C-alpha cells in the first residue's frame, strides 16, 4: 500500500510543478492516466487478504433510494439524521463521534429513503487516510450525496470533499462524457471530433491509450472533452450522481453571509439543531432523486394511493413496474391499463414497453 501511496504523491507533486499549457498537455494527460490507474488499485486492491481496502461499511441496502451524508467531522451530520429520521446516532461536540455507518429511513411522499450518516471524512481519504476509503466506497452505492458543510467554516471544505470524492471516481452533478470509445483489433488509434478541441490532440490521446496498453481504438468526441473525460470513459467505473450541498448552522451567520452562500449551485441552507428548512431539504432530496410513484389498482377496486410502487426515472416502463412487484408477474402479463399523464386516453391499454409517469395508476391484466 505504501508504495502505491508514494507513487500517487510523486505524480501529484510532479503535476503541481508542471505548468499547464499546450506544450505540457501531452505530459499532463499521461500523468493523469497513471494517477487514475493507481487510484483504482487503492479502491480495488489486487492482493488478497487484509480486509479489502476498497470495502464499504456493511449496511444492507433498504428502501427505494439511498442517500449518503458526507462531510468533515462535527458539521452536524448526526444531528441532521436524528431530526430527519428519529434514528439514534451519537451526537457530541468532539470530533469523530460516528465511527460506524449509521442508517436511518425517511418516509416521504410514499417512498422509503435510506439515509446513511457516514463517519467524518478527512482530507486524504482517497489516499487511504483515516477510514476514508470505507466512507467513499459506501458513498458510491448511494443514489444521491448530501455534502454537509458548516456555515461558519471556510467554503474551501466543499472543494476538499469534492476532491476526495472525485479521486475515488464519484462525479457530482455531472453527466457521463459525450464521447465514444471503441476498442478494435487493428488499425491504430483513430481520433475524430465534431467540434474544435482545446484540451485533446492525437498525441495526448495516443499517450493516454498507451498507458492503458490500448493501441487500437476508435475515439469520437462530440464536445470539447478533457484528458480527464477520456480517462473516465476508459476506466469505465465512474459513478455519476446528484449532490446537494447542505449548509448547516445558518443560525450562526449573518443575513449578508447567507446571501453570499445562496449564490452556490445545488445548495440548501439549514439549521439541523433548530430544524430550520428541513422541509426544503427533503423537497430538494426528492427532486434530485427523481423517483417515479406508481399507484396500483386491483380489478374492481379503487387505486391504492397509500403505498405506491417506486421506480427510478431511468427504469419506469410497465415491465420495470411488474418486476418491482414480483419477478414472476411478467409470465402472466397480458396487458396493462394506465390512467395518468403518460396515457393518451383514460384508461389506455398498453404493453410492457410503455413508459410511465409520476403518479400514474396501473392495473395489470393477466393471461387467463
N, C-alpha and C positions, 0 to 999 in steps of 0.2 A: 504493500500500500504506500509505504514511504517513498518508493522510487517513482510511482505514478504521481504522487503529490508533488514531488520535487520537479518532475518533468513539466507538470502544469504550471508551477511557479516560474520555472525558467522561461517557458513560452510566453506567459503573461508579462514577465519583465521585458522580454525582447519586443513584444507588441507595444508596450508602453513607451519604449525608447524609439521605436520606428515612426518616422514622420509619415502622415497619411497624405499621399499624393499619387498621381498617375503612375509614376515610376516605381512606387513601392506596392502597388495594388496586388501584383502577382505574388510577391513575397508574403504580404499580409494574408492573402487568401489561403496560401499553403499553411501558414501558422494556424489560422482558424480551423482548417480541416484537421490538423494534428491535435489541436485542443479539443475538438468535438469528439474525436476517437478516444482520447484519454478520459474525458468526462463519462463517456459510455462505459468504459472499464470500471469506473467508480460505481456507476449505477447498477451494472450487471457484471460483477466480477467473474472471471473465468475459472478461478481456483475454487475448489470445493471446500466445504467446512467453514468455520468461523462465523456462522450465523447468517451469511449473505449480506454484503454491505449495502445492497440496494433494497432490502426488505422494508416494508412499511410496518406500522403497528397492526396487530391482529384484531381488526374491528370488522365484524360482519356487516356487509352492506345490507341496509334495510330501507324500506320506504320506496318512494317513487323517484327521489333525487337525493344526491349527496352534496352538501355544501361544507367547505373547509374554512376554518378561521385560522389565518396565518398572521403572525406579527412578532415584533420584538417582545421580550419579557415585560410584564407589568403594564401593558397598554389597555387592559380591561377586557380581554377575550373571555375569561371565565365568568366575569360579571355579566357580560352580554349573553352568554349561553344560559346562565341562570335565569335571566329576565325573560328570554325568548322561549325557553323550553321547560323551566322548572326543574331541570336536572341539576343535581348537586355536583359542583366542580369546585374544589377547594379554592377559596379566594384569600389572598394575603397581600400585604403591602411589600413583601420582599420578592426578589426576582426568582424565576424558575420554580414556581409553585407547582405547576402542572407538569408532571414527569411522565405521564402516560396519556394516551389519546382518549379523551372523554366524549362519548357520543350522547346526543340528545335528539329528540324528534319534535318537530313543529308540525301541527296540522293546520294547513292554510288553504282555503278555497277547495277543500275536499282532498287535497294532496298531502301525503306524509313526506316531509322533507327532513332527512337526517342531517344534523348539524354536528360537525366534529370540532372540538376545541383541541387543536394541535399544540404541543409544547412550544414555548417561545423559541422562535428561530433566531439564530445569531449570525453575524457576518462570517462568511466562510463555510456555511452549511453545505454548499455544493461541493466543497473540497473535503467533506467528511468530518468537519469540526463539530463538537457537541453531539447532539442527536439529530443533526440537520438532515442527514440522508434519509432517516426514517420519516421525518416530518414531510420532506419533499416527495418521497415515494408514495406516501399516503395521499398527499395533495394531488398527485397525478390521477388518482382514482375518482376525484370529485367531478361534479358537473358544473360547479361554479366555485370560485375562490373569493373569500372576503379577506382583503388585506386590512387588518385593524391597525390604525395609526393613532398616536397620541397627539391631540391638537396642540399641546404646549411644547412638544419636542420638534426638532427640525424636520422639515419635509424630506430631507435627504434620506430618512429612514425608508421612505417609499422607494427611492431609487435603489437602495441597498437590497431590499427584499426582492424587487423586480430582478435584479442582477442574479440573486441566488436562485430564483425560480427559473429564469432563462437558462442558467448554467446546467440545469437538470432537464432541459427540454420542454419546459412548460411555457407556452406562448400565450400571453394575456391579451384579450380583446383584439386578436388578430385573426385574419382568415389565412388558410393554407396558401403558400406561394402559388401564383398562377403561372406555373411553368411545367413543361412536360419533360421527364427524364426517362428514356427507354434504353435499356442495355441491349446490345446485339453481339453477334459472334465475330464480325469482322467489319472493316470499313473505317476504323479510326473514330475520332470524335467529330461529329457533325453538329455545329453550333449555328442556330438560326434565331433571328429575333424579328418580331413585327414592329418593334419600337426602337428608338435610339437608346444606346446603353451608355451610362456614365460610370457604372461600377464594374461591369464584367467585360472582358475581352477573351478571345480564343485562348491566348496563352494562360490566363488565370484559370479558365475553365479546365484546360488540359492539366494544369498543375494540381488542381483540387481532385480531379478524377484519378490522376496518377497516384495521389496519396491513398486513395481507396482501391488501388490496383484495378481500376476500370479504364481500359484503353480503347474500348469500342462502345459508343453510345450516341443516340440522337437526343439533342437538347434543344427545346424550343421555348423562347421567352415571349410572354405576351404583355410584359410591363418592364419597367426599369429595375430589374432584380439585383440584389446584392450577393456577395460571396456567401453571406450567412444564409440567405434564402436557398441557394443551391445546395449548401451543406445540409440544411434541414430536410430537403427533399431526398437527398442521397441517404441520409441516416434513416429516414422513414419512421422514426419512433417519437416524433414530436407530438405533443398534446396541445390542441388549440381550445382554449376555454374562456368563457366570460369571467370578468373580475370586477368587483366593486370595492372601491377604496372607502372604508368606513372610518371616518374621522371622529374619534371618541373624545370625551371630556370637553365638549364645546362650551360647557358652563364655566370653564376656566379661562376663556379667551374673550377679547373684546369683539364688539359687533364689526368693527373695521377689519379685524383679522379674519373673522368669519366670512366677510365679503370677499377677501382675497382668496381664501380656500375654496370659495364657491365657484371659482373660475376653473377648477380642476375638472377634467372629464371623468366620467364614471365614478362620481364622488357622492357620498351620502353622509351628512353630518348628524351625529347622535350624541346623547349623553346616556350611557348604559345605566349609570348609577341613579340618575334622576328620571330615567325612562323617557327621555325626550326623543321624538321622531322614530321610535321603534316601528310604528305602523308604516312610516315612509320607507324604512329599510326593508320590511317584509314585502311591501309593494314592489320595490326595486329588485329584490331577490326573485320574486315571481316573474317579473318582466325579463330578467336575464336568463332564467332557467328555460323560458319559452316552452312551457308544458301545454299539453292539449287535454282538456277534460271531455270525456265522452260518457254520456248517460245511457244506461241500459234500459230497454223496455221489453219486459216479458209479454208474450202474446195475451191480449185481452186485459192487460193491467196498465196502470199509469206508469210513466217513466220514474226510475229511482234517482231522484235528484240529491239524495243524501250521500251516496257512495259512488262517485264517478270512477271510471277506469281512466288512469293517467297514462298518456302516451307522450313520447318526446316529439319535438317538432319535426325531426328528421325521419321518424318511423310512425306514421299516423294513417296508414291505409287500413281498410276493413280487415285485411289479412293480419296486420300487426295487432289490431284490436282483438281478433279471435285468439291469437297466440297468447296475448296478455291474460285472457280469461282462463283458457286451458288449451294445451298443445293439441289435444285430440279433437277440438271443435272444428278444425278445418276439414277433417274427414267426413263430417256430417253436413258441412256447409252447402246450401243450395243457392241462396242469395240473401241480401240484406235490405231492409227498409230503413231509409235515413230521413230524419227531419232535422232541419237546421240550415246554417249558412252555406254548407257545401252541397245542399240539394237544390236542384233546379225547380222541382215542384215537391209538395209535401203530402205523403212521403214519396221519395224517389227509390225505385228498385235499382240496386247496384250490385256489382260483382266485388271480388276480393281486392282488385286494384284501385278501387275508389278512394281518393284522399279525403280524410275527414277534417273538419274544422273544430275549433274550440267550442264546447257546449253543444255539439251535435247530439241527437238522440238516435240510437241504433237498435233495431230489432233483427235478430238473426233467424232466418227461416232454414230449418234443417231438412235434409232429404227424408223422404218417408221410408 
